[in-house]
């Protein structure tokens, strides 16, 4: 495998491939390599890299372009590869092979798990200029590093990372949170039970709203989706009253709205829908809003639903 810094010809090959061929450009990083070096030394670190190169050569085509970026990173251009799952198979095969080597060398008690991270971008779907494509793959890799995870992720035209950062920054700047009370699941259920008894006694209706969130793109990983859900719950909570209650479980946001009539509920639902639609998240998720009125004798469906 050629070294990028020592061979300008490899850069020209990558530029030509990105400009004229279909495929996937990806950057692969061996995580924890510095820790591994400190514990096991230079010889074992070199053996680890050589094993990585060997497996990469084994699982990729001969005419794919492969180069070392340094001690812990590689760049690959997999020609005519159109399937994300195919590259994912390479990623998991490589990860398993490296850790199998560690287990064979040091036994199951090895103190270092060698995770791999891979940032990839489809060509020419997201461009045909090597420098720009490399930057997109590197952006994905940086995001993985910030998350402290080991996995493979693909660049998306939506630029999900900029969307997340922008909305979270907006929320951080809005330091004067003056919205709904945030409760965990058990406290939410306790408040809901109390509210039902209160409604039965004083005949003041209340409402419960459920917002179901689903990712539009199946490639959005779990941690990223959880960030979206957390941000959406914060956005919704900010437009509610202090007396309202909000909780989140999995992909569902639940709201309790005391002393709210059916007509007022329609107004609140409209505000919630408009708030979610107004953010860039509408490009990443679909949501469904359902509501019911907690009446004096039973819960009557308000039949107010919105699906985006």
N, C-alpha and C positions, 0 to 999 in steps of 0.2 A: 504494500500500500504506500502510495506516495505521500511525502510531507508537503503540506501546503506552503509553508514559509520558504522551503528550499526549492520549490519548483513552480515558477510562474506559469509553466505550460498547463498545469492542472487547472488554474484559474480560467485560462482560455477555453479549456474543454468544458468547464462548468458554464461559462458564459454562452458558448455555442449550444450546449444542450438545452439551457433554459430558453434561448432565443428560437430554437428550431425543432424542439422535440416535446412530446408529452411525457409526463412522469410526475414524480414527487421529489422535491428537494427537502432534505432533512438534516438536522444537526443532532448528533448523539453525544451525550455526556455521561462519563462514568462518575457517579456520585461517590463521595467519601474517599476519593483517591488519596487525599492528603493524610487522612487518618490512617488509611491502610499503609501508606509509606512509613509513617512514624512507628507503627507497630511491627510491620513485617520486613521493612527494609527495601532497598533499591532493587535487589534481584527478584524478589517476589512481585514487586510492582511492575517490573518489566515483563515478567511472565504473565501477569494478569492482562497487560495491554496486548501482548502477542496472542493470547488466547482470544481476546476480543476481536482482534484483526482476523484471526483464523476463522472464527464463527461468522463474522461479517462476509468474508470471502465465500464461505460455505453456503450461506443462505441467500446471497444476491447473485445476479447474473454476471457473467464474465465481463460484458461490455458496460455494466453500470460503472459510474464514476465514484471512486472512493478515495478519500484523502484524510490524513491526520491533521488536526488543527493545533494540536499540542499534546501534552501528556495525558489529558483526560477527555478530549473532544475529537469527534470525527464529523466530516461532512460527506453526505451521500446524495447521488442523483440516481434514482431508480427509474430507468428508462421504460416507457410505456406502461408503467404501473398506474392503474386508475382506481384501485380498490384500497380504501382506508384499512379495511380488515386485513388485507394482505400484508401491509406494512406493520400492522399491529401484531400479526403472527411472528414476523421477524423480530420485533421488539421483545416479545415474551420468550421466544426461543433463545434469544441472546442473553436475557436476564437469567433464565433458568440454567443456561450453560455455564455462565460465569460463577453463579453460586454453587453449582454442582462441583466446579473445580475447587472452590474454597472448602467445601465439605470434604472432598477427597484429600485435600492437602492438610487440613487442620482438624477435621472431624466436625461433628455437629455442634461443638462448643465454640466455634469461631465467633469472636466478639465483634466482628464487622460484617454487616450485611451490605453487599455491593449493589445498591440500587442503580438503575439506569433511568435517564430522562431523555426524551426525544421530542423535539419540536419540528413539525413538518408543515409544508405548504404545497398545495396542488399546482401543477404547471400544465397548461397555461391559464387555468381558471383564475388565478390571482396575479397574473403578470407574466412577462417573459424577459425581464431584465434581472440578471443574476444578483446584482447588488441589492435591489429592492426586495427580491424574494428571500435572500439570505437574511435581510433585516427582519422580515416578517417571521421567519422560522426562529430567529434569535429572540424576538419579542415573546413568542410562545414559551421558549425555553426559560427566559427570565421569569415569566409568570410562574412556571412550575417551581423554579428555585425559591421564589418568594413564598410560595405556598408550603415549602418544605416537604414536597412530595416526590415520589418516584413514579412517573407514568409517561404515557405518550399523549400528546395533544396536537391538534391540527389548527392551523390558522383559519379564521373564518372572515369572510368579507364584512360581516357585521362589526368586526373588531370588538368582540365581547369584552375584552379587557379594558378598553378605553371607556366603554359604556359603564362597566362596574366602577371603575375609578372615578368617573365623572359624577355619578349619582352618590357614591359614598362620600366624595369630597363635599358635595352640596349639603349632605346631611351633617357632616362634621362642622361645617360653617354655621349651620343652624343649631347653635348650642343651647338655645332657650326652648327646650322641648316642653310643650305645654299641652300635650294631647292626652290620649287615652292611657289608663293605667295598664302597665305590662304585668301579666301574671303567668306563672307556670301552669301546667295542665291541672294539677290537683287543686290549686287555689281558684282557678277559673271555674271548675266544676262546683266548688263550694259556694262561690259567689252566685253561680247560676241557680243553685238550689235555693239559696236565700232569696234571690230575686223572684223566683217562681212563687214562693210563699208570700213575699211582699205584695206581688201582683194580686194573688188570691184574696189578700186581706184588704188592700186599699183600692183595688179595681183600677189601678193605673197600668196601662199596657206597657210592655217592654218588647224589645226585638232582639233576635239573634241572627247574625249574618255569618255565612261561611264562604270563604274565598278559596277555591281550589286552583292551584297553579300547576301547569305542566310545561315542560320544555318543548319548544318547537323542534329543536335540533337534538336528535338522540345522542350526538357526540359531546354534548355539554356534560362534563364530568360532575360527580356528586358534590364535590366541594364548591365548585363554581355555582351550581344550582342552589346550594344552601346559602351562598352569599346573596344571590338574587332574591330568595325568599325573605331573608333577613332584611334586606334593603326595602323590599316591597312592604313588609309589615311596618317598618319605620315610617315610610311615606304615608301609609294609610293612618297610622296612629297619630300622626301630626295634625291631621285635619279633623280629628274627633274631639269630643269634650273630655274634661278631666274625669267626669263621672262614668265614662265608657270604659270597657275592659277589653283588652286584646291579648290573645295567646297564639302561639304557633306550635304545630306538631307536624313533622314530616313536611308535606307540601301543602298544608292547609292552614289558613289564617282564620281564626274565629273571633267574632266580636259580640259583646253584650252591650246593648244600648238601652239603658233604663229610661222609663217615662217618655216613650216615643210612640206616637200614634202611627197608623198605617200611612197617612198622607205625608207625615214628616219623614217616614222611612224612605219613601220614594225619593225625596230630596237628598237624603244622605247617600243612598245607593248611587244616585247620579253623580254626586261629588266624588265618591270612591272610584267609580268607573272612569270619570274624567281624569282623576289624579293618576291612575295607573296608565291610561292611554297616553297621557301627556309626556310620559317618560320614554326614554329609548328602550326600556325593557319590553315594550310591546313588540319589538322585533325579535325578542328572545323567547318569550313565553306566551302561552294562551291562558286565559283565566276565565273562570265561571263563578258568578256570584249568585248565591242562593240565600233566601231570607225567610224567616217565619216570625209571626207575632206571638208573643207569650201572653195569652189572654187570661182572664179570671178563671176559666174552667179548663181550657185546653189550649194547645198551641195550634193556631190557625195559619195555614200557609198564606203568605202574602203574595205568592206567585210572582215574585219579582226576580227575574234572572237575566244575566248578561253574559254573553260569551264572545270573546274577541279572538 
